[in-house]
Amino acid sequence: CGNMWFKKKAPLGAAEAAAVEAFQLAKRSVVRDGKRTVVQTVKGEAFTTQAVQKQRRTDKLKRERAAERRQNEADRLTAEKNAPRIAALLKAGGGAAVIGWKVRVWWPEDEDWFQGTVERFDAGSGRHQVSYEDGDEQDVVLGKENDEHKVGFLRAPRGKAAAAANAAMSVAGHGGEAGAG
């Protein structure tokens, strides 16, 4: 160090270190009703607060991840349950039969499932337009196993979406014989 007044402290021996620790403990300690209580210093309180906040954030993240895993498992089971129904719908009504269905699509780049709704079917290309909850749109081939996108059908259309799906099937020339709801 360039400070001429600075003197390096010699390392403390075991006895001196114990004396310093005892002094610091006595300085922070208060005896009340015959019991010794350690008074927390400002630095110690700040550290404890920071540690508690970090633990709370960690616990919250663990709860969120566990909830996400439970939801993914429930969605997987729902998709498996709906698979035979979807196969029958696609066979009977063609691609327009699944318009309005809520789906989950695996995005390999993000390694995550994203939920959306089937909005349209293009008979020329055999692709369905999926509108995702975050506003993205994508054309996906539904009803066939492909490496690009895994798709699970979660929920049939309800209300206005069911009416729109039936209308789309009518326009496609299938007369709406395969109910989507």
C-alpha positions in Angstrom: 0.0 0.0 0.0 1.3 3.5 -0.8 0.1 5.0 2.5 3.0 5.7 4.7 0.9 5.5 7.8 -0.5 2.1 7.0 0.9 -0.7 9.2 0.2 -4.3 8.3 -1.5 -6.1 11.1 0.3 -9.2 12.2 -1.8 -12.3 12.1 -3.6 -13.1 15.3 -2.8 -16.2 17.3 -5.5 -18.6 18.4 -5.7 -17.0 21.9 -5.9 -13.5 20.5 -8.5 -14.4 17.9 -10.6 -16.0 20.6 -10.3 -12.9 22.8 -11.3 -10.7 19.8 -14.3 -13.0 19.1 -15.3 -12.9 22.8 -15.1 -9.1 22.8 -17.3 -8.8 19.7 -19.8 -11.2 21.2 -19.9 -9.3 24.5 -20.3 -6.1 22.5 -23.4 -7.5 20.7 -24.9 -9.4 23.6 -27.5 -8.2 26.1 -28.4 -10.1 29.2 -32.2 -10.0 30.0 -33.8 -12.0 32.7 -30.7 -14.1 33.1 -30.7 -15.0 29.4 -28.1 -13.9 26.9 -29.5 -12.4 23.7 -27.3 -11.4 20.7 -28.3 -8.1 19.3 -28.1 -8.1 15.6 -25.9 -5.5 13.9 -27.1 -3.4 10.9 -24.8 -5.4 8.6 -26.1 -8.7 10.0 -29.7 -7.6 9.7 -29.1 -6.6 6.0 -27.5 -9.9 5.3 -30.3 -11.8 7.0 -32.9 -9.8 5.1 -31.1 -10.4 1.8 -30.8 -14.2 2.6 -34.5 -14.4 3.5 -35.5 -12.6 0.2 -33.3 -14.9 -1.8 -34.8 -18.0 -0.2 -38.3 -16.7 -0.8 -37.5 -16.1 -4.5 -36.0 -19.6 -4.7 -39.1 -21.1 -3.1 -41.4 -19.2 -5.4 -39.5 -20.4 -8.4 -39.7 -24.0 -7.2 -43.5 -23.7 -6.7 -43.9 -22.2 -10.2 -41.8 -24.9 -11.8 -43.7 -27.6 -9.9 -47.1 -26.1 -11.0 -45.8 -25.9 -14.6 -44.8 -29.6 -14.5 -48.2 -30.5 -13.1 -50.0 -28.5 -15.8 -47.8 -30.1 -18.6 -48.7 -33.6 -17.2 -52.4 -32.8 -17.1 -52.2 -31.4 -20.7 -50.4 -34.5 -21.8 -53.1 -36.8 -20.4 -55.8 -34.6 -21.9 -54.1 -34.8 -25.3 -53.8 -38.6 -25.1 -57.4 -38.9 -24.1 -58.5 -36.7 -27.1 -56.3 -38.4 -29.7 -58.9 -41.0 -30.8 -61.6 -38.4 -31.0 -59.3 -36.1 -33.1 -58.4 -39.0 -35.4 -62.1 -39.7 -36.0 -62.9 -36.0 -36.6 -60.1 -35.6 -39.1 -61.2 -38.8 -40.9 -64.8 -37.8 -41.0 -64.6 -34.1 -41.5 -61.2 -33.4 -42.9 -58.9 -30.7 -41.7 -61.7 -28.2 -41.1 -63.2 -30.4 -38.4 -60.6 -29.2 -35.8 -61.1 -25.5 -36.3 -61.6 -23.9 -32.9 -59.9 -26.6 -30.9 -57.4 -25.4 -28.2 -54.1 -27.1 -28.9 -50.6 -27.3 -27.4 -47.6 -27.3 -29.8 -44.1 -28.3 -28.9 -41.5 -25.8 -30.2 -38.1 -27.6 -30.3 -36.1 -24.3 -30.5 -37.6 -23.2 -27.2 -37.9 -26.7 -25.8 -41.4 -25.8 -24.4 -45.1 -26.3 -25.1 -47.1 -23.3 -26.2 -50.9 -23.2 -26.2 -53.1 -21.8 -29.0 -56.3 -22.2 -31.0 -56.7 -23.6 -34.5 -58.1 -20.7 -36.5 -58.1 -21.8 -40.2 -57.4 -24.8 -42.4 -55.8 -24.5 -45.9 -57.0 -27.5 -47.9 -54.4 -26.8 -50.6 -51.4 -27.1 -48.3 -53.0 -29.3 -45.6 -51.8 -26.9 -43.0 -53.8 -25.3 -40.1 -53.2 -21.8 -38.8 -52.6 -21.8 -35.0 -52.9 -18.5 -33.1 -51.0 -18.7 -29.9 -51.9 -17.0 -26.6 -48.9 -14.6 -26.9 -50.1 -13.3 -30.3 -47.9 -15.4 -32.6 -49.4 -17.2 -35.5 -48.0 -20.3 -37.3 -49.1 -22.7 -40.0 -48.8 -26.3 -38.7 -49.6 -29.7 -40.1 -52.1 -31.3 -37.6 -53.2 -34.8 -37.3 -49.9 -36.4 -38.5 -46.9 -37.3 -36.5 -44.0 -35.1 -37.6 -40.6 -34.3 -36.3 -41.1 -30.5 -36.7 -44.0 -30.0 -34.3 -45.7 -32.2 -31.8 -49.3 -31.2 -31.3 -51.8 -32.2 -28.5 -55.5 -31.3 -28.7 -56.7 -30.0 -25.4 -60.3 -28.8 -25.7 -63.1 -28.8 -28.2 -64.5 -25.4 -29.3 -67.3 -24.0 -27.2 -70.0 -21.4 -27.9 -69.2 -19.1 -30.8 -66.0 -21.0 -31.7 -68.1 -24.2 -32.0 -70.6 -22.4 -34.3 -67.6 -21.1 -36.4 -66.1 -24.5 -36.6 -69.4 -26.0 -37.8 -69.8 -23.2 -40.4 -66.2 -23.8 -41.6 -67.0 -27.5 -42.1 -70.2 -26.6 -44.0 -68.2 -24.3 -46.3 -65.7 -27.1 -46.8 -68.6 -29.2 -48.2 -69.0 -31.7 -45.3 -72.3 -30.4 -44.2 -71.3 -30.4 -40.5 -72.0 -34.1 -39.9 -69.1 -34.5 -37.5 -69.9 -32.5 -34.4 -66.9 -30.6 -32.9 -68.4 -30.2 -29.4 
